[in-house]
Amino acid sequence: MLKITVIQESQGDVLIKLEGKITEQWAALLDGECRAYLRQQKSVFLDCSHVDYIDGRGVEVLNAFPHSHVTLMSAPALMTELLHIGGRS
């Protein structure tokens, strides 16, 4: 399960806390949530400190976001490594 919580939102950006697992089942939900904010021209900050698992589809979704508008914060080391291997630097 992936819990997505908007912590703070302003005119130009949004901070979202992610908790749980970013798996194929939940990756589409995360993608939709983030893209909705991107369509509003907002920068998205994802607090990943409570993500305890990410699968291949989760890596694909996160790597597909525009790096200039989506920032990952406090990602666990394993998640960072998987994202790096998958193409996000």
N, C-alpha and C positions, 0 to 999 in steps of 0.2 A: 504494500500500500504506500502511496505517496500523498503526504499532506502538503498542500500549497496554501500559504497564509500571506496575505498582503500586510506587511508591517507598517509601511509608510508610503504615502503617495503624494506627489506634488504635481504641479503643472508640467514639469519637465522630466520627472523620473519616478520610478517605483522600486521599492525594496520588497523582495519576496523571500520568505523563509521556506526552505524545502526540508521536509522531514520524512525519512523512510527510504524506500527503494525506488530508483528510477529504472523501471523495467519496461519491456515492450507494452505491457498492459497500460501503463501510466504515462509513457512518453508522449503519446498523442495529446493527452490532456495538458501536459506541461507546454508542449509546442503551441497549442491553441491559446493558452493563457498568455504566454509571452508574446506571441504574434499579435494578439489583440492590443497590447500596450505599444508594440512597435508601430502598428498602424496609426496610433494616436500620437506618433512622433515622440514617444517617451523612451528614455534610456532605462534599461532593466538591470537591476542589481540582484543577483541570486545568492542568498546566504545558503551555502551548501554544508555548513558545519554539522548538520544533523542527518546528512545522507549517509546511509550505512551500506548501500549496494547500488551498483549501476551496471546494467548489461549492455550488450552491443548496440541495441536500438536506442538506449538512453544516451550513449556516447554519440551516436549519429545525430540525434536531435540537438544536443548541446553544441556539437561542432558545426551544425548548419546555421546557427544564429550568427548574425553579423557581429564580428568581434568588436567593432567600434560602438555598438549600441547595447550589447549584453555583456555584463561583467560577472564573473563567478568569484564569490568571496568565501574565504575560509573552507575551501574544498579539502577533504581528507587526502592524504598523500596518495593512496591507491587510486582514488578518483582522478586526481591530477595526472598521474602517470598514464592511466587509460585514455584520458582525453588527449594527452600529448602524443601517445602512440597513434591515436585515431585522427590526428591532424590539427588539433587546437594547441597553439603554443602560448 
